[in-house]
Amino acid sequence: MRALLRTQLRLALGVCLTFAVLLGGLPMLFVLQPSVSEVHVLGLPLPWLVLGVLVYPALIAGAWFYVRAAERNEQDFVELVERS
């Protein structure tokens, strides 16, 4: 059971860290590269578009990945227990 908990924790921390780096890195990108901030797409500044709209599909995809991987870990654990 401890191995399953460690695996699930590692997965959760990995997904959270990935999003923290990506979402935390975007504002830094816009500050460090002002030319990127000046780009407009469909009349909206790129930072607004990315942080206000495009982040949500990425979060949904990350959540979908997490659930699939967590279920796979649990299934592997069940198979291991049944073999014992």
Protein Blocks (a to p, Z undefined) as FASTA:
>chain_A
ZZmmmmmmmmmmmmmmmmmmmmmmmmmmmmmmmmlmmpceehiafklmmmmmmmmmmmmm
mmmmmmmmmmmmmmmmmmmmmmZZ
